[in-house]
């Protein structure tokens, strides 16, 4: 049996219903075994001092793209980027990898490929595509955390969308196991790109993905959620505030519906997007300031359940962007929002982004823990292991200074392709240490002035593949 270790601090936040105060956390075999509400630095394995020690972040919406598209991202770079930002668990999406995670065989291929090295704990969602309903329950049995589907074109041929009949077939299977079904909630409404408009102007792309696309899709999600009331349904990356009335009504009805939004929808407005800056493109799109304000209201009143990164990188050439060695193909237009790949790179930088914008709007540290630790863990069926600091749970911690200035520098980020809309963005909050099941995966204090940032990472990966049974509770 491993020796007991202790983590102490003057400012410890155990969970969203706790106050910040002194505590010492004792850990054995990667689990919290007891907690004392005192600061006991003498003999402690780790002393956070006056920095905030709280539960590690759980990012339940990340595109790692492995196997198959590791030129876009990979498990080593994605998990290191996560660790550098206090994220101790990431859940990978079932698409953009090849093969898509839509069969047990594809699930096993992904699990085996991730043996390359996980610096944080990693799990995966499965996918729902036409014709794979029989694979869903077996994938759950293997360890998939649930499933995602598209109601419109996904952007990759190997992950086609499903129609209502195919949804019904999949949800009939999921009733057997109460597996959560997540929806990319956009549907075609006839909106198109006006070819007379400048494709390097962000509004040209924005006008082609109106809020009505999300509203139409969410109306279908609510209908299916009502029909299959034992199948938890989830809306990923909500962008359009126009859909909030339907969501509020569904929740008031008691339907098993949850909703996420993303850091970029809460921290960026369409009015801020510069011409040709395709690093801001994603689907659904970043919308206007008034829309952003309404999303924040929904976050603060609980209509939106939690916040994720939806880290979805690609190579600069697919963004039609010349930075980072990107080459613009012959005949393509640099900075063409319409043709560029949609996705925002942000894994590991969400904590300071959310805190900086949120504190202006009344967000507390307890709210932060609720939105990016507790509820994301619950969504992934991991609330019996992660999301809080409590006896019996994994010893996953982040130590950070919420008051320290932090200017995001793309060259210092650890994901593979550095193109991000957050370059040179000033934030409050800097992560110093990330602890995964009692082992330090990232320690910024090991990096001297001007020295190699790679020194901050543990020599050996600390992460594990997550295939534990899905845990559901009403709490």
Buried (B, 14 or more C-beta within 10 A) or exposed (E): EEEEBBBBBBBBBBBBEBEBBBBBBBBBEBBBBEBEEEBBBEEBBBBBBEBBBBBBBBBBBBBBBBBBBBEBBBBBBBBBBBBBBBBBBBBBBBBBBBBBBBBBEBBBBBBEBBEBBBBBBBBBBBBBBBEBBEBBBBBBEEBBBBBBBBBBBBBBEBBBBBEEEBBBBBBEBBBEBBBBBBBBBBBEBEEEBEEEBBBBBBBBBBBBBBBBBBBBBBBBBBEBBBEBEEBBBBBBBBBBBBBBEBBBEBBEEEBBBBBBBBBBBBBBBBEBBEEBBBBBBBBBBBBBEEBBEBBBBBBBEEBBBBBBBBBBBBBBBBBBBBEBEBEBEEEEBBBBBBBBBBBBBBBBBBBBBBBBBBBEEEBBBBBBBBBBBBBBBBBBBBBBBBBBBBEEBBBBBBBBBBEBEBEBEBEEBBBBBBBBBBBEBEBBBBBBBBBBBBBBBBBBEBBEEEEEBEEBBBEEBBBBBBBBEBBEEEE
